């Protein structure tokens, strides 16, 4: 009886190994390709001037990848590409829209990688007279990823550039 159980156990183990190893190899191959593709696509992100993306903030640590850069990737469905400096008025506005950034610890003057759509929503509310211009976050263009340009044109972003970039005639 013991011999039968041992043989059965060995057979089951062999079946598991035979059917598991190829699947494990496929899974490993998939993750290696995915990781490589992600590194390649995000290793040299560009800003809206097609220059290397600048570090935005590590205090608080921001960015979809929480590395201080407003760089995006395939998994970033919100496109956290806009390097915005938030105001109390913006925090009030976005909280009223259901996105309370104060819960993440933000306050007046914090630098935060904003969803392009959320920034655009605030801009549109300003254009529609619903909020003041001061409620639209200022933008650090050198730290805003070029992917933001899919939704917002550069001239609009320049209108809200942080003072240092606006007065220096950034690019």
DODO-187386 format. One line per 8 residues: number of its first residue (from 1); their letters; for each residue x, y, z of C-alpha. Coordinates in steps of 0.05 Angstrom, whole numbers. Layout:
<nodes>
NUM	A	X/Y/Z ~ ...
</nodes>
This chain:
<nodes>
1	XXXXXXXX	0/0/0 ~ 57/48/18 ~ 90/33/-48 ~ 26/49/-85 ~ 18/115/-48 ~ 90/134/-60 ~ 84/117/-135 ~ 20/157/-140
9	XXXXXXXX	51/216/-104 ~ 112/215/-150 ~ 67/211/-211 ~ 25/270/-188 ~ 88/310/-173 ~ 115/295/-242 ~ 50/317/-274 ~ 50/382/-235
17	XXXXXXXX	123/396/-255 ~ 112/379/-328 ~ 51/424/-334 ~ 77/480/-289 ~ 146/493/-316 ~ 124/516/-386 ~ 70/560/-355 ~ 121/590/-307
25	XXXXXXXX	168/603/-364 ~ 112/638/-402 ~ 93/680/-341 ~ 166/698/-329 ~ 176/716/-402 ~ 113/760/-400 ~ 136/798/-339 ~ 207/808/-365
33	XXXXXXXX	179/836/-431 ~ 129/880/-394 ~ 181/907/-347 ~ 230/920/-403 ~ 177/955/-445 ~ 157/998/-385 ~ 229/1016/-370 ~ 243/1033/-443
41	XXXXXXXX	181/1076/-450 ~ 190/1113/-385 ~ 265/1116/-377 ~ 273/1179/-418 ~ 207/1217/-413 ~ 204/1285/-445 ~ 170/1349/-421 ~ 124/1393/-462
49	XXXXXXXX	185/1425/-495 ~ 210/1356/-517 ~ 268/1364/-468 ~ 285/1314/-412 ~ 230/1315/-359 ~ 252/1351/-296 ~ 243/1327/-225 ~ 181/1360/-196
57	XXXXXXXX	175/1343/-122 ~ 197/1294/-70 ~ 165/1333/-14 ~ 111/1310/-18 ~ 132/1250/-60 ~ 89/1255/-122 ~ 78/1223/-190 ~ 41/1161/-211
65	XXXXXXXX	104/1122/-197 ~ 117/1161/-132 ~ 187/1179/-155 ~ 180/1255/-158 ~ 169/1258/-233 ~ 103/1271/-270 ~ 116/1214/-317 ~ 61/1167/-339
73	XXXXXXXX	56/1096/-365 ~ 7/1046/-393 ~ -22/1033/-324 ~ -34/1107/-310 ~ -105/1115/-335 ~ -110/1184/-304 ~ -48/1210/-340 ~ -15/1243/-281
81	XXXXXXXX	27/1287/-327 ~ 13/1358/-305 ~ 63/1386/-255 ~ 15/1431/-216 ~ 24/1476/-156 ~ -42/1472/-119 ~ -79/1529/-84 ~ -132/1527/-30
89	XXXXXXXX	-182/1548/-83 ~ -163/1489/-127 ~ -166/1441/-68 ~ -236/1467/-52 ~ -257/1459/-124 ~ -230/1389/-134 ~ -259/1366/-67 ~ -327/1391/-90
97	XXXXXXXX	-317/1348/-153 ~ -305/1286/-110 ~ -229/1286/-110 ~ -206/1310/-41 ~ -131/1318/-48 ~ -126/1344/24 ~ -137/1271/45 ~ -70/1257/11
105	XXXXXXXX	-39/1312/55 ~ -39/1368/4 ~ -45/1441/23 ~ -33/1510/-9 ~ 32/1511/-49 ~ 42/1435/-53 ~ 71/1408/-117 ~ 30/1350/-144
113	XXXXXXXX	27/1311/-209 ~ -44/1323/-230 ~ -87/1282/-277 ~ -88/1320/-342 ~ -164/1314/-345 ~ -172/1342/-275 ~ -128/1402/-292 ~ -167/1412/-356
121	XXXXXXXX	-232/1408/-317 ~ -209/1464/-272 ~ -187/1505/-332 ~ -255/1495/-365 ~ -291/1515/-301 ~ -250/1579/-301 ~ -268/1593/-374 ~ -341/1580/-357
129	XXXXXXXX	-338/1631/-300 ~ -349/1578/-246 ~ -282/1588/-211 ~ -229/1643/-210 ~ -165/1639/-250 ~ -127/1630/-184 ~ -164/1564/-174 ~ -130/1534/-235
137	XXXXXXXX	-63/1505/-213 ~ 1/1538/-237 ~ 42/1491/-281 ~ 116/1476/-280 ~ 125/1464/-354 ~ 194/1434/-349 ~ 166/1379/-304 ~ 101/1368/-343
145	XXXXXXXX	105/1307/-387 ~ 92/1317/-461 ~ 34/1267/-458 ~ -7/1324/-427 ~ -7/1356/-496 ~ -56/1302/-521 ~ -110/1339/-481 ~ -84/1410/-469
153	XXXXXXXX	-48/1454/-519 ~ 19/1484/-500 ~ -5/1557/-504 ~ -59/1542/-451 ~ -7/1510/-406 ~ 40/1569/-416 ~ -16/1616/-393 ~ -13/1581/-325
161	XXXXXXXX	63/1572/-321 ~ 95/1581/-253 ~ 124/1651/-247 ~ 197/1628/-255 ~ 182/1597/-323 ~ 134/1651/-345 ~ 183/1708/-332 ~ 243/1671/-360
169	XXX	206/1658/-425 ~ 214/1583/-417 ~ 230/1556/-485
</nodes>
